[in-house]
Structures are given as structure tokens and as C-alpha cells.
Amino acid sequence: MIAPRSPATPASSRTVRKAVVPAAGLGTRFLPATKATPKEMLPVVDKPAIQYVVEEAAEAGLDDILMVTGRHKRAIEDHFDHAFELEQALAAKGDTVRLDAVRGPARLADIHHIRQGDPLGLGHAVLCARRHVGGQPFAVLLGDDLIDPRETLLSRMLEVRERYAGSVVALMEVDPAQVHLYGCAAVEPAGADGVVRVTGLVEKPVRGDRPPCPRPGRVRRPGAHPAGPRRRDPTDRRPSEPRGGRHRARGRLRRSALRHRRQGRLSARGGPARLRRAA
């Protein structure tokens, strides 16, 4: 489904240096904790969850990160900016450990912010990044899944994309009873090192409904999607795909066949119980 990369393709069009982090959701599953605090800023041990996402991107060599936020998400912007008064106070006390921790987030990458005016879902959030990414390949990173940094998952996914071209999505197996909670894929072997080809993709299949792809199985997709420039408009030609008023990104994903089936540990942050496991 994805043709091998042409040797004539310029290296600049293959190297992924940009990341898009959708962070405009209301976080209703975490209420009342998220009434005044963005869910992305909820702490996991000693750092807000979204910092783990940005650190993973920076470790993989992505140095241009666009965060798609919404109203009441100013705390995210402030966290990845300098806090001069706090830094001066820590420096005056000689507290270099905390000073480095406070300065660290702003130094991870070039971080930009844009607002998603209407909360129309993941597909629309990625579409908001269209001008920023231009015709360049980019990664979509979701803060609902926190990957153990020792797994270097994103770096391995970028290697898969370099080898096969096209778009890549990380997959993991889940209990059949939880399939309806996730975007799910039907897969077949496509290569070594855990690479599979997707034959069908369903966004959160409804229990009891006949899935639109044959046997979606028990494989879900965590929040890391290195994509080619053709995916810069995930709702293009599919404007009528909203579900519950939200545009999904599955149309483009379904047409991009290669996926990396991850092996290792993952902490999911999609609800309070999973946040406790992540911590």
C-alpha cells in the first residue's frame, strides 16, 4: 500500500523535525481536577504529563514543536516559557537543582502555540497546524499516552518511517473488553522488528456495532504518529466524518499502511485510574 521511498527524494523532505501536540481537550474525565487546570498539566510524579511528551520528542530529535491548545490552557504556555522572577529567586538562594528544573522545559525545543477555536476533535486539531508544518513531515504526539523513555519508541518509529516511507502509528495489544475505548486496527505481518501492515482501522468501535473493518482485533494505537507531508490535512476530502461533532483523523491513517507494533511499557493517562498507574 505504501510504495518504497524513491532514491531521488530530497533528504529534507524525509527527515522529521516537527511535532504537533494536540492539547485543546476539556479533560472532562478528570473533573473536578481539570475545572481550572488543564489535564495536560496534571502531575505525574514531579512533572506535568505534557512535559514527558515534549521530552520524548526532543530526545528523538524533533526540535520544532507546535502545541494546539484552547481556552483556559495558558498554563501550558507558561510552563514552557521562562519564569524570570522565580528563576531570580532560586538563583539568589543558590538552589541550582530547582533552578535547572524550572529552566529545563523552555530549553527542550522551539515551542510554538496555536489555539483550536472550536473543539472539533483530533483531526481538526491537526488541521490547525497546517500552516506551521507546511509541506514537511511531522509527528503527532498525544499526551494521553506516556511512553517509558527507556523504550525510545518515537525514535524507533522514525527509523521505521525512514525505511518504509509513508506514515507510521504505534500499536499495542489490549484486553478485548477494552477495545471500545480505543482506536483499533486489524493488522498483518509486513516486515521484521514488529512492523505490520494495517488492513482496517476503527475509531473507538461502539459495543455491539458491526465494525467498518474486518476483525479490528485487540490492537489499539497509542499517541505517536510520525507522518509524511501528505497527512498535513487529515480532514481533507472527508469533511463529513465527524462523530459526535468531532472530526477524526482515521481517514488519512487508514490509507497509510505501515505501523510499528510496540513492545514494552506504556502508561496511559486517559482517565483517573490510568493516571494512577502512570504515577
N, C-alpha and C positions, 0 to 999 in steps of 0.2 A: 504493500500500500504506500510505503514511503520509498521513493527511489534513492539509490545511493547518492551521496554528495558528489557533485561534479568537481573534478580537479581544478577547473577554471574559476570556481567560486572564490572571490576575494576573501582573504583571511579575516578582514574587518567585519564581513557580514556573517561570519561563523562564530566569532568569539562573543560570548555572553558577558557583558559588563554591567547591564542594568537589571534592576529588580523592581517589581511593583508589589506593594504590600497593601491589600485592601483592609481598611480598618475603620469602616464607617458604620458598622452594625450597632444596634441598640443594646445588645447584650442582655436581652430580656430573661434568658435562662439563669442569669446571675443576680437578678433583683432580690433584695433591695441593695445589694452591694454596688451595683452599677447605676444606681439612680443619679449619682453625682460624679462617679468615677468611671472612665472608660474601661471596658472589660480587658482591653489590651494592657492596661496599666495595673491590673491586679498582680500582686507579687507572687512569684514562685521562688521560695526561699528568700534570697536577698536582692532580687532584681525583678522588675516588671516583666511580664511574659513577652512583650513585644521586643524587648532588648535581646532575648535569646534568638529571635528570628533575625534581627539585624546582624548580630554577631555571626550567625551561621552564614549569612550572605557575604559578609566581609571576609570570613575565613575562606570562602570559595572563590574569592577574587572579584566579587561584584562590588564596585565602588561608587555606583550611582544608583541611589535608592529613592523611589517615589512612593510616599505614603498617601493613600487615598482615604481621607478622613471625612468627618461630618461635623455637625454642630455638637458642641459640648465635648470636643476631642482636643481642646487646646493643650491639655496636659501632656499629650503625646509630643506635640511640637516643643513644648518647654523641656521635656526630658532629654531630647536630642539637641538641645541648644546649651550654650554656656550660661551658668548661673553666677554672675560675677560677684555679687555680694557674698554668696555662700562660699565661693572659691577663695575670696579675700579673707574671710573669717577663718577658714580652715588653714590657709597659708600662714596667717598671723599666729595661729596656735601651733604651727609646725606639724599638723596632722597630715602627713604626706599620704598615708594609706587611704584615708577617706577622700582626700583631695584628688588622688588619681582615680578613685571610683566615680567621683562626681564628674570629672572631666572626660572620662572614658567614652560615654555614649556619643558625645559630639564629635569625637575623633575617629569613629568607626568607619565612616564613609561620607560622601557628599549626599546629604539627605534633603529631599525636597518634599513639599506638601501641597496637596490639592484637595478641594472639597468635592464630595459627591453630593450635588444639590438635592437629588431625590433618592431615597433608599430603594433602588430598584434591583438589588441583588448583585451577585458576584460578576456576572457578565457585564453589567452596566458599569460597575466599579472599574473593571479592567479597561473598558472603553474610555473612561475618563482619562486614562493615561496615554491615550493615542498620540497626542502631540509630543509628549515627553519622550516616548520611546521611538517615535518616527518609524523608519524602516529597519531599525536594528532589532536583533533578537533580544529577548528578555526573559526573566524568570518571574513567575507569580508565586509569592510566598504567603501562606495563610497562617495567622497567629493561633489558630485553633489546634495546631499540631506542633508540639515542641519535640524536636529530634535530639536524641542524645548526641552531643557534639563529637563524641568518640567514634560515631558511626560515619562521619564525613559524608552523609547521604547526598547533600546537594552537589558536592564536588564530584562524586561518582556519577550522578545524573548528568552533569555537564560533560563528563567523559563519554557517556553513552550517546549524548546528542552529537558530540564531535565525530563519533564513529559512524552513526547511522543517519544523521541529519534529522530534520523534522522536529516534532515536539515530543517531550518526554514527561511522563507523570509517574510519581512513586505510587506503588500499590502495596497493600498489606492485607493479610487474611484476618477476617473477623468471625465471631461466632454467628451461625445462621440466624439466631434470634435477634441479632443487632443489624442485620442487613438493611432494614428500612430506615436506619438512622444515617446512612452514608450514601455518597455517590459510589456506585458499584460497577464493576467491569467483568465481562466474560473474556477470558484470555486463552491463548495457545502458545506453545513454545516458539521462540523466534531466534534464539541465539544463546550463547554462553553467558555466564555471570548474571543469571537471573533476569535476563531481558526476555520479555514476552510481547506478543502481538495482541492487541485488543480487537475482539470481534464484535463486541457490543458494550454499550455504556448506558447506565441508567442513573439519573439524579434522584436519590432518595426514593426508591420504589415504595409505593403505598402498599401496605399489607393487604393481601387478598387480590390486588390488581394483577392482571397479566402483564408482565414486564415487556417493554418495547424492544428488548433484545433477547435472543435465546439464552436461557440459563445464565443470568447475570452472576450467579455463583456467590462466593464468600469473599471476594476481593474488593476492598474499598480503596479510595485514593486519598492519601494524606495531602497536606497543603504545600506541595512543592511542584511547580510546573515550568521547567525551562522550555521556552517556546521559540519558534522561528518567527521572523517578521510577518509572515502571513497570518499569525494569530493576533496581530495587534488590534483587530476588530472582532471580538468574539461574538458579537450580535449581528454582524454584517450578514445580510441575506436571510436572517432568521429573527426579524423583529417581533414575530408573533409567538415567541417561545416563553413568555412569562408564565410562571406558575405561582399563583397566589400574589400576583402583581410584581413578581421579581424575575428579572432576566437571568437565565442560567448560561454557563459557559460551555455546556456539554456539546453543542452543535459542532464547534470547532474541534473539541477534544475527540469526538467520535471519528472525525475524519483524519486524525493524526494517530498512526497505528502503534508505534513502539512505546513501550512502557518499561520502567525499571521496577522489578518486584523486590522491595527492600527486605533485607534480613537484618534483624537487630531489634533495638528497643525504641519505643516511641511513647511519649507521654502526650495524651490528648487533653485539650483544655476546653472541650465543647460544652461542658456543664460542670456544676459544683463537684459531683462525685469524681469526675475525671481530673479536675483541678487538684483535688486532694491526692490522687495517685501521682500526678506530676510533681507535687511538692514532696 
